[in-house]
Amino acid sequence: MSHVGGHTEFLQAVDSPTAWRAAVLLLVCLQLHRPSPVHAAVTSSRGSYRAGGCICAADIFSCTTLTLRHVPGEMPVSTVTLDLSHNHITQLEDGAFQGLLQLETLRLAHNQLTAIMPGAFRNSSGAQLRNMDLSSNHLCVLEEHYFQELSGLEELLLFNNRISRVEGRPLAGLTNLRKAYLSHNRLTDFPFFSIQKHSHPHLSLLDLSSNRLSKLPLEDILALPHSLQKGLYLHNNSLWCECPMYSLFRSWEQQEFESLLFFRQEHVCLVYGNPRGTVRFLQHGRYLEKCNLSAVTQKRSVTVTAGKALLLHCATTLSGHAITFLWVSPSLESVLPPGNNGSLKMFSNGSLEIMAAREKDTGIYWCLAEDRQHHRNDTWEVNVTVLADSNDPQEPFNTGFTTLLGCVVSLVLVLMYLYLTPCRCPPCLKAPPPATATPSLGNEAGAGSAQSSILTPTPPASTEGPGRKVSTNKHVVFLEPIREQQNGRLRAGPGHLGPGLLLGAEQQPRHRAGETDSIMSVFSDTPIMMP
């Protein structure tokens, strides 16, 4: 009864309003502590990071400063802005953003990216992606396939990486690109030719400042759209102090381009390519202010055979007696009259002579002419290519010697083949003539019959009756060894010779014994038995 009474009291307690209120409150608390769908998706991703670190606010999904090593595997499909900056992500793998069909802004700054694998943006928003921030990473090469699937990209940030090489035309397919930032890298050249008005009609800013550009392809730069020239930033590079380069920047300054007005002090060049001779040429252009701004750099290409002398003329537009000349070799060595190192000789009229051309002398020789009286400068460039000497007298000697040696070796081999024949084996002993088989010999009859079947195509003639002779229809053969029957097979007996061929005596001429032995010793190692 007490047990039944306990159940009754429990049911009465449950039916009370106070108990129901406590149960509802407990369910609410459990619901509040339940992980959200975003949190559950994050904790099941590939990355390893602290739980609850990502924030989802409407269409923004942010996972910053979580030491992520991979892109999260599951993210809200409604994400428009994805922020994964300040993590440890090393590469963007194939299909890393699969399913994010609404993605427009991707921020991956301050990671450790070294590569973007092909197909990284497959099955994602693709053409809808507008802004991408890959700054402050470890990218070393700008591959051509990096942005092939992002034709709608408008702003690309690649500054503060380690990019030293641009392969192919990585920006060729970005027809909607408006701004590209590649400053603070290690670029020594850039494919300006890949950017044309029809391929990038909206591109208005290209930042290549703070790189390692030494010389500018002026023809390609002047072919750029005028709107892009206004937004081309080239300050803080390792540019050589040359009149054509100076003329270009001076013309941009006169047109009040913002890249020149805002960064006037940062435009520097190296005098004669020497890193210690840095000059802010727009402020203190002592060497370049005398340049003929209307002159165009003239270039010439010459070839010379190794070992021969070559005379280079400094053919500038300046003339007069107050002109001084200076040459700079491909190794960035300054050459003044009368020359240096015994390999380069310079004359007072500005000509430079390469005494004996070597392959390492190949390169561009730059001449600077300065008119001190009229305060003008001019430059002249010569591209020298040193070719190997094809008329070297030692070359025909080597060829003739090789031919003669080949003939001698061939002759020796022929003589060895003719006169140094291999050692012959000792003459083989003649096999005894086959014994005549008789029907009266028990076991020997079997062997005789086998031998007779080998020696003759027909059974031997009968010898019955006294006075009858054996048939004179004899044959000449190559003996074949008598085989003993063992286990149903014929086994060659020891001491017998190899297989032979049966020849009819009617078809073979008879030879004397001496001739037969001679033929046997020369043409066969198997003896021929003449009956």
ABEGO torsion letter per residue (X at the ends): XAAAAAAAAAAAAAABAAAAAAAAAAAAAAAAABBBAAAAAAAABABBBBBGABBBBEABBBBBGAGBABBBABBBAABABBBABGBABABBBBGAABGBAABABBBABGBABABBBBGAABGBAEAABABBBABGBABABBBAAAAAABAABABBBABGBABABBBEBAAAABAABABBBABGBABABBBAAABBAAABAABABBBABGBABABBBAAAAAABBAAAAAABBABGBABBBBAAAAAAAAAAAAAGBAAAAAAAAABBBBBGGBAABBBBAAABBAAAAABBAABBBBBBBBBBBBGBBBBBBBBBABBEAABBBBBBBAAGBBBBOAEBGGABBBBAAGBBBBABBBAAABEBBBBBBBBAAAGBBBBBBBBBBBBBBAABAAAAAAAAAAAAAAAAAAAAAAAAAAABBBBBBBBBBBBBBBBBBBAABBAAAAAAAAAAAAABABBBBBABEBGBBBBABBBBBBBBBBBBBBGGBBBBBBGBBBBBBBBBAAABBBBBAAAAAAAAAAABABBBBBX
